[in-house]
Amino acid sequence: MSILMVSISGIRGEIGSTLTPAVIEKYSLAFAEFIQGGKVVLGRDSRVSGPFMADIVKGCLVAAGCEVIDIGIVPTPTVQLEIEHHKANGGIALTASHNPIQWNGIKLMGGNGRFLSPENAQKVFDLADAGVQPLRSWDKLGRIVTDDQANHRHIQKVLALSYLDVEKIRKRRFKVVIDTVNGAGGMIMPDLLKELGCEVIAINQEPNGVFAHTPEPLPENLTQLSEKITATGADLGFAVDPDVDRLAIVDNNGRPIGEEYTLVIAVKLIFNKKMGRMVVNMSTSRASEDIARYHNCLFVRSKVGEINVAEKMLEIDAIIGGEGNGGVILPELHLGRDAPVAAALTLQALLEEGGTMADLKASLPAYEMVKQKVNLGNMNPDKVLEQIAQKYKNQPIDLLDGVKIDFDDTWVHLRKSNTEPIVRIISEAPLREEAEKLASRFMDEINSLK
């Protein structure tokens, strides 16, 4: 049965089931009350349900006295940048990220261009549950302004990054296949790559919201991209999710290198150029940590969730960070995951390495990650995690977000789900067989507690 997911990642549900017009209205009015009016940037991905959702959101915000700046179909990070550009009080991105076509969602952002902190998100949710309706009289209604230049501005800001030598990248003339899965990426990724002098072969570019394949950019969903790379002799391929905050890379042999390595490549590039601090979440590969330690740079982990990473980056003044799902955060531009940034940094790294994409991947610390989940039935997930933590109390252990246990060259991270009676198990080791064995071991240990 479908449920409405309400978390620090926003509100997500299935159209025609849990994400209804009434639900959209409820959270739109609550957000308007939270930001106390003013400018609100509104963008969306290409989902078929996007237009009707945008109409409801705009109507609610105008009724609450807000000025809505409608920037159309754009990446989620573009909405974040446009909040800063327009000096808005907040922003809303209508997207369900990597979820299937029947889903959509509402991502809420503050006037700082970042997602709402957990505390502020909860304030919005409480206002929504209270049924607030901050409606204005006829003479104090808001208005709608359209702006179709947001994607262009995003591209120009990426091209201006200090870590890029744009002219040298252009001279290299990389041949790149880009799969935008009929999402918002079709509006920005091919144009960015062309600006970087690439020969671009775009597949699934039309942003019609009818996704050509399962939209999460995992290896099993990238077969069409892999085949196109080998057929055309491309240097590499990129794939993004529908709202373009995650980037996956496929090498010149048509082999996906794994989403974890998008961030690893960016980290290696940045720390080769300057010393600094970095932040990743608890489930991100040790490969980034290895590179940071090699360069004697401070490496910090945060709770899972983009806003948690971003807040920690701000706190310690980090110069790079992100999550192992292909999400790269570069504060020089903004504190949010950004696939266009990740793609540009990858091309710069490939230029500097001088070899093929496969060569670049081979130069990085080698790890394999396995993800499993255990159905708990009637067991209390907090009790389960508590018992595991007690059993391994003599190992290096971190309880910041679930239970993470470090071994010599492996680790395992156990987290409970907020929406299902399950515990997620993420393990990593130098070899896949070792990672699978470690995950199975903890699955068995949890099952033995039943």
N, C-alpha and C positions, 0 to 999 in steps of 0.2 A: 504494500500500500504506500502511495506517495505521501511524503510529509513536507511541511514547510520548514526549511532550514534557516534558522536565525542565529547568526554568530558574528564574530568580529570580521568575518569575510563578507558580511552583508546578509541579504535576504534572498533565498533561492527556493524555487518551487516549480512544479509542472503547470504549464498553461492549461486551463480548462479543468484543473483539479485543485491544487493548493494555492497557486499564484493567481488569484482572482482580481478583477477590477477593484473590489472592496479592499483587498489586502494592499494593493498598490496605492490606493487612496489613503489608507490608514498610515502607512509609513511615509508617504510624501508629505502629508500634513504635519506629521510629527517632526520630520526633518525641518520643515519650514519654521515650526515653532522653536526648535532647538537653535537654529542659526539666527533667529529673530529678524527674518526678512533680508533684504539686500539682494545682491547678484548671486545667481546660481548657474554654474556651467553644467549643461546637460549633453552627454554624448551616449552613443550606444554602439553595440556590435551589430552585425547584419542579420540577426535572427528574424524570422518571419513575424514573430510576435512583437518585435521591437517598435514598429510604428504605433500600434494601438497603445502600448505601454507608455510611450513617449507622450502621446496625446493626453493620457490621464495625468501623468506627472506634471506636464506643463500646465494643464488646467488647474490642478491643485495648488501649484506654486504661485500662479498668477492670482488665484482666489485668495491666497494668503499674503499678497502684496509683494511678492518677489519679482525681480527682473530676471527672466530666464534667457540665458545665452545658449542657443541651440546650435551645437557644432556638428550635428549629424553623425554619420557613421565614422567612428574614429577608434583607435586603440584606447584601452583604459589609461595607459600612461599619458596619452595626449590630453585626456580630461584633467589629469593632475597638473600638467604643465600649463593648461589654459586657465586654471584657477589662479595661478600665479600671474599669468599674462594679463588677465582681466581684473586682477585684484578683487576677486569674488569672495563672498562669505563662505562658499562651499561648492560642492559639485556632486553630481550623480552620474554614474555610469550604469547603463542598463545592459547587463550581460550575465550569463551564467558560466562565464569562463570556459572551461573545457568540458562542461556537462553536455549531454546529448541534446539534440535539436528540440525536443519537447520541453526542455527547461528554459527558464530565463530568470533574471535576478536583478537586484538593486544594490549597487555598491555605493556607499556614502563616504564623502570626503569633506574635510574641514577647510577652512580658509588658508591653511598652511600648505595645501596641495597634497596632503597625505591622507590615508584612510583614517577614520576616526579611531582614537585610542579605545581599548576595551571599556574604559570607564565612560567615555562619551558615547560610545555605541550603545551602552546599556541605558544611558539617559534617554536616547532616542527611542529605544525599545519600550521603556517605561512610559514615555509620553504616548506612544502608539497604543499601548495596552490601556492607557487611561482614556483613549478616544478623543484627544485634543483636536479642536477644529479652529485654528487661528484665522478665521475668515474676516476679510476686510469689507468695508462698505464700497459702494460703486465708485466713489471718488478716490479710493486708496488702493485700487487693484493694481497688480503688477503689469508687466508687459513681456512680450517675447521678441527677442532680437536674434537674427541668424548670423552665423559667422562660418564661412566655408573655407577659411584659410588655416585652420588649426593643424591639419596634417602637414601642410607646407612649412609652417613654423617649426613643427617638431623636427622635420628633416633638416632644416637649416641649423637648428641647435645641435643636432647630432654631428653635422659636418664641422661645427666649430669646436668640437672637443679637443682639448690640448693633447690628448694621447694619440691622436690620429695625424698621419701625414697623408692628407687627402690626395695631393698631387701624385705621390708615389703609388698609392693604391690605384689611382686612375691609370697610371702608366702600366701597371701590372696586368690590367684587363682580365680579371678573373671571370671565368665562365661559371655562373651560379644558377642552379635550379631552385626556385622558391615555391613552396606549397603553402598557400594561405587558407586552405580548407574552406573556401567560400565565405570566409569571415571578414572582419574589419581590416585584416592585414593586406587584402587586395587593394586597399586605398592608399597604402603607404610603403610597403616593403619593396615592390618592384621599382617604384620611383626613387627610393633611397639608394637601392643598388645601382640603378642607372646613373644617379648623381656621383656614385663612387666609381664610375667608369666600367662597371661590370657588363658582360654580355649576359642578359637575363633571360632565362627560360621559365616562364611562370605557368604553374598548373593550379587548377581550382582557384583562379583569381577572382572571378565574378563574385562580388559580395552580396549574394542572394540569400544567404542564410540556410540554404539547403546543402548541408555539409556532405562533401563527396565521400567521406569516410568518418569513422569515429574520430571526433575532433581533438582528443587529447594526443599531443605529439609524442607518443611512446613508440618504441621500435616496431611493434607489431602493427601499427597504423601507418607506417611510412613506406610500405612496399612500392606504391606507385612512384614516390619520390626516388627511391633507390633505383628502380628500373629506368627512370628517365635519366638519372646521372650516368649510369653505365652505357645507356644507348647514345647519349650525346657527348660523352667524354668530358663531362663537366669537372671543374676543380673541386666542387663541393656542393652540398645542398642544404637549404634551411627549411625548417617547418615551424610554423607558429600556431598557437591556439586561436580560437575565434576572437578574443579581445587583445591579443598581441602583447601579452606581458611575459610570455614564456617562449624560449627559442630552443629548438632541437637541431642538431647538426648531423649530417650524413657525409661520410668522407668520399674521396674520389673513386673508391672501389664500390660505392653504393652501400657501405656498411654504416648503420647508425652508431655513433660513438657513445651514446647514452646521454640523457639530459644532464646528469651530474657534471659532465665535462664542459658544458657551456660556461659555467661559472669558473671552473678550474682554468680554462684558457684565458679568461678575462683576468683572473687573479695573477697568473704568471706574467701576463703582459704588464699589468699595472706595477707589480712589485719589481719587475726588471727595470722600471723607469724611476721609481721613487719608493722610499720607505714610508710606512704608515700602518694604520690599524685596519682590521677587517672584522666583520660580523657575519655569521651564518647561523642557521637554525640547528636544533639538536639532531635532526635527521640527515643533515648534509654530509656528503662524503668526506672522509679523512684526507682525500687528495689535496683539497684546498688548504687544509691545516698543514700538511707536509710542506707545501710551497711557502706558506707564510713563515713557518719555522726555519726553513732553509735561508730565507732572507732576514731572519731575526726580527720579524714583525709581529706585533701583538695580534693574537687570534682569540676571538670571544664568540661563544655560542649564546643564542637566545631561545626563547620559546618558539615553537612552530607558528607560522603566520607572518605574512609580509609586514604588517604594522609592528609586530614585536621586533623583527629584525631592524626595521627602519628607526624605531625609537631608540634601540640600543646603539645603532650607528650614530645617531645624533648625539647621544649621551657621551660617547667616547671619541667623537670626531673621526670616525672611520672614513677611509678614502675608497673602499670597495666593500661590497657585501652582496648578500642574496640568499637564494634557496636552491637546493639541489634539483628542483623541477625545471631547470632552464631559466630561472629568474635571476637576472643580474641587476644589481642596484649600484649606480654610479652617482654619488652625491654631487659631483661637479655639474651634473645636469639637474637631477632631482632625486628625492628619496623614495623611489618606487621602482618596481621591476619593470624593465623596459627592453622588449625584444629588438627594436631598431638599434638601440645602443649596443646590445649584445652582438648583433650581426656585424656592426661596424668594427667593434673591438676584435672580433674573430678574424676579419679580413686583415686588420693591422697586424695581428699576431702571426697569421699565415705569411704575410709579406716579410716580416722580420725573421721568421724561421727559415724561409727560403726553400723549403721542401714541399711535399704534398700534405694534404690534410691528414692522410694516414700517418705520415711521418710525425706531424705535430702531435697527434694523439699518442703515438708510441713514446714520445719524449716525456709524457706526464706520468705521475705516480699511478700505478695500476691497482685498481680495486674493483671488486664486483659486489653489487648490492642486490639483496633479495627482500621482497616485501610479502608478508603473509598476514593473515588475521585468524583469530580464534573466537568462535562463538561461545559466549560465557553462559548462555541459558539464564538461570536464575541467580548466578553468582554475582556478588557485589564487585564491580571492577576495581574499586579503590582497595578493597580487602585483598584482592588478587595481587595487585601491584605492591601492596605493603608486604605481603608474604615473600614475593620475589626479592624485594629490596632487602628484607631481613636475611634471606638465605645468602645473598651475595654482598653482605655488608663489609667483608674484608677485601673486596675488589674495588678498584677505582669506580665510584658510582656517582651519578648526578641525578638529583630528584627535581630539577627545575621544571621539567615538563614530562611527567610520567617517570619512567625509570630507564636510565641509560647506563649500561655497564661496559666498561672498557677492559679489554684483554690485551695481550702483547701486541698483536697486529690485526686484531678484529674487534668489533663492538656490536652490541645489540641494543635497540631502543624499543621500549614497550610503552604504548600510549593507549588510553581508553578513547573510544568514540563518544562524542557528545550526542549522537543521534541513534546509535545502534548498540545492542548489548554485546559488543565485541572489544577485543584488545588487538591493536595493530602491532605487528612485529616487523621491525626493520633491522636487517643484519648486514654487515659488510666485512669482507675479507679479501686478501690478495687473489684468491681463486674462487670461482663461482661455487664449486663443490663444497668448499669450506663454509661459504656464506649460507648455502642451503642447509648444510649440516647444523650450523649454529641456530638458524631459524627453527628447524625441526626440533632441535633439543628444547628450545623454550616453548614451542607449541606443546610438546609432550609434558613439560613441567607444569604448564598452566592446566592442561587437561587432567593431570593427576590430582589437581586440587578439587575437582568436581565431586 
